[in-house]
Amino acid sequence: MNNDINVKVSSFGFANTYVLAVEDECFIIDPAVELKEIIRMVDNKKVLGVILTHGHYDHFVNLFETLSHYNTKVYMQRDAFIKVNDANLSYQFAFTKKPVQTLSPEDTIFLHDGMSVPLKSKKIKVIQTPGHTSCSISLRIDNILFTGDTLFRLGIGRYDLATANQYKLSESIKKLLSIKDDCIVYPGHDEATSVHFEAKNNPFYLKIK
């Protein structure tokens, strides 16, 4: 791993939450764990924003509390904004009966394929990876890759939910596993893996490559 970049992970929620830091600044990726855990992970770093890999509720359980606590904005793909504001599309009611909270465009910075988000001297590259949902994105910074629910260790995201598409997921998997560098892969669930390991061992990819 690049020594300039620090990644903290907590899986004490419905999905993995990451704090991606360079020096004294950071982004929170998928605030699924409790706010007190996020505060612990952030420590004394400056939070530049929250990034959602996609708009399913299990990945943004504590989004609104996090945005309020850090007085910051959320970065996401435009279709994710629609899902966050719709409890049926986000599948919120599969996880909780809490009232639906909604975002305004003013709270949000919209991401698109190829866009770069600055983090100190580094840049986080946005890679559109639809398939699990229409709004799925992956994030690359140096040799680190956050894949949300697109790619897991020896697995892939499900494609039987609203706006999912098996063909697009296949193309997204091919895109990620064609990366020549052996990036560390931090998925939305379960443990970390790597691009080269998945390219050699992921059973779904071996069928479609």
C-alpha positions as semicolon CSV with decimal commas, in nm:
position;residue;x (nm);y (nm);z (nm)
1;M;0,000;0,000;0,000
2;N;0,110;0,356;-0,062
3;N;0,246;0,488;0,267
4;D;0,081;0,826;0,208
5;I;-0,266;0,670;0,216
6;N;-0,439;0,528;0,521
7;V;-0,753;0,315;0,508
8;K;-0,958;0,228;0,814
9;V;-1,244;-0,020;0,791
10;S;-1,531;-0,111;1,020
11;S;-1,767;-0,397;0,947
12;F;-1,982;-0,345;1,257
13;G;-2,287;-0,265;1,045
14;F;-2,487;-0,390;0,751
15;A;-2,194;-0,309;0,519
16;N;-1,830;-0,205;0,540
17;T;-1,756;0,157;0,621
18;Y;-1,421;0,302;0,520
19;V;-1,230;0,614;0,616
20;L;-0,984;0,701;0,341
21;A;-0,721;0,947;0,460
22;V;-0,419;1,124;0,320
23;E;-0,228;1,310;0,589
24;D;-0,481;1,510;0,793
25;E;-0,779;1,497;0,553
26;C;-1,022;1,217;0,475
27;F;-1,338;1,096;0,307
28;I;-1,589;0,860;0,465
29;I;-1,701;0,588;0,223
30;D;-2,043;0,426;0,283
31;P;-2,144;0,534;0,637
32;A;-2,314;0,208;0,736
33;V;-2,185;0,184;1,093
34;E;-2,291;0,389;1,394
35;L;-2,181;0,752;1,412
36;K;-1,972;0,691;1,724
37;E;-1,772;0,430;1,530
38;I;-1,725;0,669;1,239
39;I;-1,604;0,938;1,481
40;R;-1,353;0,690;1,622
41;M;-1,227;0,603;1,274
42;V;-1,197;0,964;1,163
43;D;-1,014;1,059;1,483
44;N;-0,889;1,418;1,445
45;K;-0,878;1,433;1,066
46;K;-1,070;1,687;0,860
47;V;-1,365;1,526;0,680
48;L;-1,392;1,653;0,322
49;G;-1,711;1,463;0,249
50;V;-1,896;1,134;0,240
51;I;-1,891;0,914;-0,071
52;L;-2,156;0,652;-0,150
53;T;-2,063;0,362;-0,377
54;H;-2,435;0,321;-0,456
55;G;-2,779;0,400;-0,324
56;H;-2,877;0,094;-0,122
57;Y;-2,976;0,166;0,237
58;D;-2,737;-0,084;0,397
59;H;-2,454;0,140;0,274
60;F;-2,591;0,471;0,402
61;V;-2,761;0,376;0,730
62;N;-2,605;0,669;0,917
63;L;-2,557;0,909;0,627
64;F;-2,768;1,192;0,763
65;E;-2,620;1,178;1,113
66;T;-2,271;1,182;0,960
67;L;-2,344;1,475;0,729
68;S;-2,488;1,672;1,018
69;H;-2,206;1,593;1,260
70;Y;-1,931;1,692;1,017
71;N;-2,129;1,966;0,838
72;T;-2,025;1,824;0,503
73;K;-2,170;1,703;0,173
74;V;-2,223;1,366;0,011
75;Y;-2,072;1,258;-0,322
76;M;-2,264;1,008;-0,536
77;Q;-2,377;0,917;-0,884
78;R;-2,702;1,088;-0,994
79;D;-2,910;0,769;-0,990
80;A;-2,796;0,707;-0,632
81;F;-2,953;1,039;-0,533
82;I;-3,289;0,910;-0,661
83;K;-3,252;0,587;-0,465
84;V;-3,150;0,755;-0,139
85;N;-3,470;0,959;-0,156
86;D;-3,693;0,660;-0,234
87;A;-3,731;0,396;0,040
88;N;-3,847;0,136;-0,213
89;L;-3,552;0,181;-0,449
90;S;-3,302;0,199;-0,163
91;Y;-3,465;-0,100;0,011
92;Q;-3,469;0,095;0,336
93;F;-3,778;-0,085;0,464
94;A;-3,597;-0,419;0,437
95;F;-3,366;-0,296;0,714
96;T;-3,558;-0,050;0,930
97;K;-3,891;0,117;0,991
98;K;-3,726;0,453;1,058
99;P;-3,883;0,748;0,875
100;V;-3,735;0,826;0,536
101;Q;-3,500;1,123;0,529
102;T;-3,431;1,298;0,203
103;L;-3,138;1,481;0,052
104;S;-3,152;1,802;-0,144
105;P;-2,931;1,869;-0,447
106;E;-2,757;2,133;-0,235
107;D;-2,640;1,855;-0,001
108;T;-2,493;1,658;-0,289
109;I;-2,200;1,659;-0,528
110;F;-2,273;1,439;-0,828
111;L;-2,005;1,203;-0,959
112;H;-1,958;1,068;-1,309
113;D;-1,726;0,824;-1,482
114;G;-1,370;0,948;-1,511
115;M;-1,416;1,229;-1,262
116;S;-1,142;1,286;-1,004
117;V;-1,197;1,399;-0,647
118;P;-0,893;1,562;-0,484
119;L;-0,761;1,440;-0,149
120;K;-0,451;1,637;-0,049
121;S;-0,184;1,555;-0,311
122;K;-0,380;1,252;-0,438
123;K;-0,684;1,206;-0,658
124;I;-0,971;0,962;-0,618
125;K;-1,079;0,843;-0,962
126;V;-1,445;0,759;-1,017
127;I;-1,513;0,445;-1,223
128;Q;-1,873;0,384;-1,327
129;T;-1,946;0,015;-1,262
130;P;-2,319;-0,047;-1,316
131;G;-2,479;-0,389;-1,283
132;H;-2,557;-0,439;-0,916
133;T;-2,742;-0,110;-0,955
134;S;-2,751;0,157;-1,222
135;C;-2,571;0,391;-0,983
136;S;-2,279;0,170;-0,874
137;I;-1,938;0,330;-0,880
138;S;-1,591;0,212;-0,782
139;L;-1,320;0,442;-0,651
140;R;-0,949;0,419;-0,723
141;I;-0,668;0,601;-0,546
142;D;-0,318;0,484;-0,642
143;N;-0,316;0,104;-0,594
144;I;-0,633;0,097;-0,382
145;L;-0,977;0,017;-0,521
146;F;-1,313;0,046;-0,344
147;T;-1,570;-0,164;-0,531
148;G;-1,892;-0,132;-0,331
149;D;-2,122;-0,423;-0,416
150;T;-1,978;-0,479;-0,763
151;L;-1,684;-0,706;-0,678
152;F;-1,623;-0,915;-0,367
153;R;-1,359;-1,166;-0,268
154;L;-1,444;-1,468;-0,489
155;G;-1,784;-1,317;-0,559
156;I;-1,988;-1,043;-0,725
157;G;-2,288;-0,830;-0,639
158;R;-2,639;-0,963;-0,687
159;Y;-2,824;-0,855;-0,999
160;D;-3,188;-0,934;-0,916
161;L;-3,280;-0,598;-0,758
162;A;-3,428;-0,283;-0,910
163;T;-3,209;-0,126;-1,184
164;A;-2,969;-0,424;-1,175
165;N;-2,844;-0,576;-1,498
166;Q;-2,641;-0,895;-1,533
167;Y;-2,481;-0,797;-1,865
168;K;-2,370;-0,458;-1,731
169;L;-2,236;-0,623;-1,418
170;S;-2,031;-0,861;-1,634
171;E;-1,886;-0,566;-1,824
172;S;-1,806;-0,386;-1,499
173;I;-1,628;-0,690;-1,359
174;K;-1,423;-0,717;-1,678
175;K;-1,336;-0,348;-1,651
176;L;-1,213;-0,379;-1,293
177;L;-1,022;-0,703;-1,342
178;S;-0,851;-0,574;-1,654
179;I;-0,662;-0,321;-1,440
180;K;-0,296;-0,413;-1,487
181;D;-0,183;-0,299;-1,142
182;D;-0,246;-0,537;-0,855
183;C;-0,473;-0,305;-0,662
184;I;-0,592;-0,390;-0,313
185;V;-0,970;-0,430;-0,338
186;Y;-1,188;-0,306;-0,052
187;P;-1,544;-0,432;-0,115
188;G;-1,875;-0,323;0,031
189;H;-1,902;-0,645;0,232
190;D;-1,663;-0,908;0,364
191;E;-1,286;-0,902;0,352
192;A;-1,035;-0,730;0,126
193;T;-0,886;-0,899;-0,180
194;S;-0,683;-0,791;-0,483
195;V;-0,731;-0,743;-0,855
196;H;-0,480;-1,011;-0,952
197;F;-0,623;-1,264;-0,706
198;E;-0,975;-1,213;-0,839
199;A;-0,859;-1,223;-1,201
200;K;-0,713;-1,568;-1,134
201;N;-0,971;-1,709;-0,893
202;N;-1,309;-1,534;-0,908
203;P;-1,549;-1,801;-1,040
204;F;-1,785;-1,552;-1,204
205;Y;-1,504;-1,378;-1,389
206;L;-1,353;-1,707;-1,507
207;K;-1,683;-1,786;-1,679
208;I;-1,711;-1,454;-1,866
209;K;-1,359;-1,339;-1,943
